[in-house]
Amino acid sequence: MLTATQPRSRVAAFVALMKLRIIELLLVTTVPVMVVAEGGIPSLGLIVATVVGGTLAAGGANALNMIVDRDIDALMERTKGRPLVTGEISPTEALVFALGIEALAFVLLWVAVNLISALLAVGATAFYVGVYTIWLKRTSRQNIVIGGAAGAAPPVIGWTAITGSIGIEAIVLFLIVFFWTPPHFWALAVRYADDYAAAEVPMLPVVETAEKVARQILVYSVIVWISSLVFWQVADRGWIYLGTAIAVGALFTGGAWQLLAEDDPEQRSKRAIRYFAFSITHLTALFAAMAVDELVGWGVG
């Protein structure tokens, strides 16, 4: 049976379904891209509509993910406090909520932004839930590699919100986040490998040796670094972006190298969490540098 809750805790439980802390990365990878695509600061109304629409779409996707995963969430220490596990919200309530905010996101983006951005947002949700959550998460060690495509949609949506089309710049931005997602998530999974093993989820740190996982993290970190430098070229960015991309890329890759070189399991777990935390800083700094570079106007020539 559902537990009795006060109205405020019910509201908090529905908000928890959206996993808003994860959605913070949506802001990081959307607004700076809009500045670059605009060649300056876009209208406040367009920024708000894009961010709110994207937040609702991502929140709906996260809620649908929790509905599907409520059985394994109950087995994992990290997730056993989620609303569908504790009984604060029923699966039916969560489904109505998720589909409602997803529909609202589509309408808002279509009316206030453009149709292509709306389609990209709901398409990312469909991919995340259908391909990653339902199909790959429980069956493939490459689950987060392929499933990460959904998380790489926000910068593309930011670009299409301004331009109405997908250009080479948007594709490279997609690739940066797409390749960033596996090392970011694998580092977290190193720390919580026992949780995933208990739930029989074949995350890479569960099914491969620590050395192989660290090697994969290193490979992807190098690809992210290269992709960030490719964006400097194709988007004609300036020295601020270039310097930031080189610096944070070196630190990101260096952290992966240290993780590969670590032999002690306890220290490896600590390094993995530090790498996970820095990966967020890395992405934030990289995208912020795009916007600052555009606004300051320090070119390469």
C-alpha positions as CSV (number, residue, x, y, z in Angstrom):
1,M,0.0,0.0,0.0
2,L,1.0,3.6,-0.5
3,T,2.3,5.4,2.5
4,A,0.4,8.4,3.8
5,T,2.1,11.6,2.9
6,Q,1.5,15.3,3.4
7,P,0.8,17.5,0.4
8,R,4.2,19.1,0.5
9,S,6.0,15.8,0.5
10,R,3.8,14.6,-2.3
11,V,4.8,17.6,-4.4
12,A,8.5,16.9,-3.5
13,A,8.0,13.3,-4.5
14,F,6.7,14.3,-7.9
15,V,9.6,16.7,-8.3
16,A,12.0,13.9,-7.4
17,L,10.7,11.8,-10.3
18,M,12.1,14.4,-12.6
19,K,15.7,14.2,-11.2
20,L,16.2,17.9,-11.5
21,R,19.9,17.7,-10.3
22,I,20.7,15.7,-13.4
23,I,18.8,18.2,-15.6
24,E,21.2,20.9,-14.4
25,L,23.5,19.7,-17.2
26,L,20.7,20.6,-19.6
27,L,21.2,24.2,-18.8
28,V,25.0,23.9,-19.1
29,T,24.8,22.4,-22.6
30,T,21.8,24.4,-24.0
31,V,22.1,28.1,-23.1
32,P,25.8,28.5,-24.1
33,V,25.0,26.9,-27.5
34,M,22.2,29.3,-28.0
35,V,24.6,32.2,-27.5
36,V,27.0,30.8,-30.0
37,A,24.3,30.1,-32.6
38,E,22.8,33.5,-32.1
39,G,26.2,35.3,-32.3
40,G,25.2,37.1,-29.1
41,I,22.5,36.8,-26.4
42,P,19.2,35.5,-27.6
43,S,15.9,36.9,-26.4
44,L,15.1,36.0,-22.8
45,G,11.7,34.6,-23.9
46,L,13.3,32.2,-26.3
47,I,15.9,31.1,-23.7
48,V,13.2,30.5,-21.1
49,A,10.9,28.6,-23.4
50,T,13.8,26.4,-24.6
51,V,15.1,25.7,-21.1
52,V,11.6,25.1,-19.6
53,G,10.6,22.9,-22.5
54,G,13.8,20.9,-22.3
55,T,13.5,20.5,-18.6
56,L,10.0,19.2,-18.8
57,A,10.9,16.8,-21.6
58,A,14.0,15.5,-19.7
59,G,11.9,15.3,-16.5
60,G,9.3,13.2,-18.2
61,A,12.0,10.9,-19.5
62,N,13.4,10.5,-16.0
63,A,10.0,9.8,-14.5
64,L,9.3,7.1,-17.2
65,N,12.7,5.6,-16.4
66,M,11.9,5.3,-12.8
67,I,8.6,3.6,-13.6
68,V,10.4,0.9,-15.7
69,D,13.3,0.6,-13.2
70,R,11.4,0.6,-9.9
71,D,12.1,-3.1,-9.4
72,I,15.9,-2.8,-9.7
73,D,15.8,0.6,-7.9
74,A,14.5,-1.3,-4.9
75,L,17.6,-3.5,-4.9
76,M,20.2,-0.7,-5.1
77,E,21.3,1.3,-2.1
78,R,21.7,4.4,-4.2
79,T,18.1,4.4,-5.5
80,K,16.0,2.6,-2.9
81,G,14.7,6.0,-1.6
82,R,13.1,6.9,-4.9
83,P,9.3,7.7,-4.7
84,L,8.1,4.7,-6.6
85,V,10.2,2.4,-4.4
86,T,9.0,4.0,-1.1
87,G,5.4,4.0,-2.2
88,E,5.0,7.8,-2.0
89,I,3.7,7.7,-5.6
90,S,2.0,4.9,-7.5
91,P,3.1,3.8,-10.9
92,T,-0.1,5.0,-12.5
93,E,0.3,8.4,-10.9
94,A,3.8,8.6,-12.1
95,L,2.8,7.6,-15.6
96,V,0.1,10.2,-15.9
97,F,2.6,12.8,-14.5
98,A,5.3,11.8,-16.9
99,L,3.1,11.8,-20.0
100,G,1.5,15.0,-19.0
101,I,4.7,17.0,-18.7
102,E,6.1,15.3,-21.8
103,A,3.1,16.5,-23.8
104,L,3.4,20.0,-22.2
105,A,7.1,20.1,-23.2
106,F,6.2,19.3,-26.8
107,V,3.5,21.9,-27.1
108,L,5.6,24.6,-25.4
109,L,8.6,23.9,-27.6
110,W,6.5,23.8,-30.8
111,V,4.6,27.0,-30.1
112,A,7.3,29.1,-28.4
113,V,10.5,27.7,-30.1
114,N,10.0,25.6,-33.3
115,L,8.8,22.2,-34.4
116,I,12.3,20.7,-34.9
117,S,13.3,21.4,-31.4
118,A,10.0,19.9,-30.1
119,L,10.5,16.8,-32.1
120,L,14.1,16.4,-31.0
121,A,13.1,16.7,-27.3
122,V,10.4,14.1,-27.4
123,G,12.5,11.9,-29.7
124,A,15.3,12.0,-27.1
125,T,12.8,10.9,-24.5
126,A,11.5,8.0,-26.7
127,F,15.1,6.9,-27.3
128,Y,16.1,7.1,-23.6
129,V,13.1,5.1,-22.4
130,G,12.7,2.7,-25.3
131,V,16.2,2.0,-26.4
132,Y,18.2,2.6,-23.2
133,T,15.9,1.8,-20.3
134,I,13.7,-0.9,-21.7
135,W,16.1,-2.6,-24.1
136,L,19.8,-2.0,-23.4
137,K,20.2,-1.3,-19.7
138,R,19.5,-4.8,-18.5
139,T,20.9,-6.7,-21.5
140,S,24.1,-5.0,-22.8
141,R,27.4,-3.8,-21.4
142,Q,27.3,-1.1,-24.0
143,N,24.1,0.2,-22.6
144,I,25.3,3.7,-21.6
145,V,27.3,4.1,-24.8
146,I,24.3,3.8,-27.1
147,G,21.8,5.2,-24.6
148,G,23.9,8.3,-24.1
149,A,22.6,9.6,-27.4
150,A,19.5,10.9,-25.6
151,G,21.6,12.9,-23.2
152,A,23.5,14.5,-26.1
153,A,20.3,16.0,-27.5
154,P,20.2,19.3,-25.4
155,P,23.0,21.1,-27.3
156,V,21.4,20.2,-30.6
157,I,18.1,21.5,-29.3
158,G,19.8,24.7,-28.3
159,W,21.3,25.1,-31.7
160,T,18.0,24.4,-33.6
161,A,16.1,26.7,-31.3
162,I,18.1,29.6,-32.8
163,T,18.8,28.3,-36.4
164,G,15.9,26.0,-37.1
165,S,18.2,23.5,-38.6
166,I,21.0,21.0,-37.7
167,G,24.4,22.0,-39.0
168,I,27.9,20.6,-38.7
169,E,28.4,22.6,-35.5
170,A,25.4,20.9,-33.8
171,I,26.6,17.5,-34.9
172,V,30.0,18.0,-33.3
173,L,28.3,19.3,-30.1
174,F,26.2,16.2,-30.1
175,L,29.4,14.1,-30.4
176,I,31.1,15.9,-27.5
177,V,28.4,15.0,-25.1
178,F,27.8,11.6,-26.6
179,F,31.4,10.6,-26.0
180,W,31.6,12.3,-22.7
181,T,28.6,10.3,-21.2
182,P,30.3,6.8,-21.0
183,P,33.4,7.9,-19.0
184,H,31.2,10.1,-16.8
185,F,28.8,7.4,-16.0
186,W,31.3,4.5,-15.8
187,A,33.2,6.4,-13.2
188,L,30.1,6.6,-11.1
189,A,29.4,2.9,-11.8
190,V,32.9,2.0,-10.5
191,R,31.9,3.3,-7.1
192,Y,28.5,1.6,-7.2
193,A,29.4,-1.6,-9.0
194,D,28.1,-3.7,-6.1
195,D,24.7,-2.0,-6.4
196,Y,24.5,-2.8,-10.2
197,A,25.7,-6.3,-9.6
198,A,22.9,-6.9,-7.0
199,A,20.4,-5.7,-9.5
200,E,21.9,-7.7,-12.3
201,V,22.5,-4.7,-14.4
202,P,25.5,-5.3,-16.7
203,M,27.2,-2.0,-16.4
204,L,30.8,-2.2,-17.6
205,P,32.4,-2.1,-14.2
206,V,30.3,-5.2,-13.2
207,V,31.2,-7.3,-16.2
208,E,34.8,-6.3,-17.0
209,T,38.0,-6.0,-15.0
210,A,38.9,-2.7,-13.4
211,E,41.8,-2.3,-15.8
212,K,39.5,-2.7,-18.9
213,V,37.0,-0.2,-17.5
214,A,39.7,2.3,-16.8
215,R,41.2,1.8,-20.3
216,Q,37.8,2.4,-21.9
217,I,37.3,5.6,-19.8
218,L,40.7,6.8,-21.0
219,V,39.9,6.1,-24.7
220,Y,36.6,8.0,-24.5
221,S,38.2,10.9,-22.6
222,V,40.7,11.3,-25.5
223,I,37.9,11.2,-28.0
224,V,36.0,13.9,-26.1
225,W,39.2,16.0,-26.0
226,I,39.6,15.6,-29.8
227,S,35.9,16.4,-30.4
228,S,36.1,19.6,-28.4
229,L,39.1,20.7,-30.5
230,V,37.2,19.8,-33.7
231,F,34.4,22.2,-32.6
232,W,36.9,25.0,-32.2
233,Q,37.7,24.5,-35.9
234,V,34.3,23.9,-37.4
235,A,32.6,26.7,-35.4
236,D,35.4,29.2,-35.8
237,R,35.8,29.7,-32.1
238,G,38.4,32.0,-30.5
239,W,41.3,31.7,-28.0
240,I,39.2,31.6,-24.9
241,Y,37.4,28.5,-26.0
242,L,40.6,26.9,-27.4
243,G,42.6,27.5,-24.2
244,T,39.7,26.1,-22.1
245,A,39.3,23.1,-24.3
246,I,43.0,22.2,-24.1
247,A,43.2,22.7,-20.4
248,V,40.1,20.9,-19.2
249,G,40.6,18.2,-21.8
250,A,44.1,17.6,-20.5
251,L,42.8,17.3,-16.9
252,F,39.9,15.1,-18.0
253,T,42.3,12.7,-19.8
254,G,44.9,12.9,-17.0
255,G,42.3,11.9,-14.5
256,A,41.4,8.9,-16.6
257,W,45.1,8.0,-16.9
258,Q,45.5,8.1,-13.1
259,L,42.5,5.9,-12.7
260,L,44.1,3.3,-15.1
261,A,47.4,3.5,-13.1
262,E,45.7,2.9,-9.7
263,D,46.0,-0.7,-8.4
264,D,44.4,-0.3,-5.0
265,P,40.6,-1.0,-5.1
266,E,39.7,1.5,-2.4
267,Q,41.8,4.2,-3.9
268,R,40.5,3.4,-7.3
269,S,36.9,3.9,-6.1
270,K,37.9,7.3,-4.6
271,R,39.6,8.3,-7.8
272,A,36.6,7.3,-9.8
273,I,34.3,9.5,-7.7
274,R,36.7,12.5,-8.1
275,Y,36.8,11.8,-11.8
276,F,33.0,11.7,-12.0
277,A,32.8,15.0,-10.1
278,F,35.4,16.6,-12.4
279,S,33.6,15.4,-15.5
280,I,30.8,17.7,-14.6
281,T,33.2,20.6,-14.1
282,H,34.8,19.7,-17.4
283,L,31.6,19.9,-19.4
284,T,30.5,23.1,-17.6
285,A,33.7,24.9,-18.3
286,L,33.8,23.8,-21.9
287,F,30.3,25.0,-22.7
288,A,30.6,28.1,-20.7
289,A,33.8,29.0,-22.6
290,M,31.8,28.8,-25.8
291,A,29.5,31.5,-24.7
292,V,32.2,33.7,-23.1
293,D,34.3,33.3,-26.2
294,E,31.4,34.5,-28.3
295,L,30.5,37.4,-26.1
296,V,34.0,38.7,-25.6
297,G,34.8,38.2,-29.2
298,W,38.5,37.2,-29.0
299,G,39.0,35.6,-32.3
300,V,41.9,33.4,-33.6
301,G,43.1,36.0,-36.1
